[in-house]
Structures are given as C-alpha cells and as structure tokens.
Amino acid sequence: MNKQTLIKDTLQTLNKLPLEKVNEVYDFAAYLLSKLDDSIISKGIQELSSASSTFNYLNDEEDLYTVNDLKEKYK
C-alpha cells in the first residue's frame, strides 16, 4: 500500500472515531514526529562534532592508563 492510499484510509477511519479517540491518535502521531525530529537533530550534532577539530588535541596526549592498570577484567 502506498503512502497516499494509507493516508486516505487512515482519514476515513479517523472520521468514524469519536473525538476522544481522534485526540489519542493525534497525540501519538505528534509523539512519533517529535521522536523523529529529535533523532534528526541528534544525528546532525554527532556529524558536526565528529567533523570538528575541537578535540584533536586529545590525540596528542599520552594514555594515562593501560590494561595493566585494571583490577578486574570483564568478558
């Protein structure tokens, strides 16, 4: 089923529901959209920070700890 057909069928179904249930569907759709927006924003921030040279100075520092410093090793 393509997107336009699905939207049309969903609207027909929504028209049959009482207002209270339509509000629930709206709240859920708004929630899904906000999650999508948050995901897009987070991905953009990750891409910007990974492309940035802000933390390149950390590559030049020597390691403070090694595996030999561990008291316990987890598998």
N, C-alpha and C positions, 0 to 999 in steps of 0.2 A: 504494500500500500504506500503510495507516495505521500508527501507531506501535506499537500493541498487537500487531498481526499481525507486524510486523517483529521485535519483541522475542521473540515466541513462536518464530518461525522461527530466529532467532539462537540462542536457548537450545537448540533441537533440534540445530542444527549443532554448538554447543559441546559438547553431550553426546557427540557422535560423535568428538570430537578427543581426542588423548592429553593428559595433564596438562601437559606441556611447552608445547604449543601454546595451551592454555587460559590458562596463565600469560602468554604473549606477548600474547594478546588483552586480558587484564586490564590488563597494563602499558600497552598502547596506549590503552585506554579511560580509565585513570587519568590519562594524559598529556593527553588531549583535555579532560578535565574540569578539570585544573589550568590549562590554557591559557584555558578559558572563564572560570574564576574570576579569573585574572589580568586578563583583558580587562574584566570587570565592575568590578573594583576600580580599574583604571586609568581607566576611563570615569567612575566616581564621583569620583575625585580630581580629574580635569580639570573636571568640572562644579562641584565645590566651589571650586576655585581660581579659575575664571572668574567665579563669582558673588561672590567675596570682594572686599573693597575694600582689601585689604592693599597692593597695588601701585599704587593710584590716584595716589600722589604722583609717580609717573614721568610721568604725563600733563602735569604742570605744569613739568617740566624742559625747557629748550630743547635742541634737537638739537645734539650735539657735532660731527657730521659730515654732509656733504651729498654728493650725487652728484658734485659738482665735486672732492671730495677723493680720488676713486678714481684709481688709477694705470692700471688696466685695467678694461675693461667686458666682461663675458662675455654672450654671447647664448644 
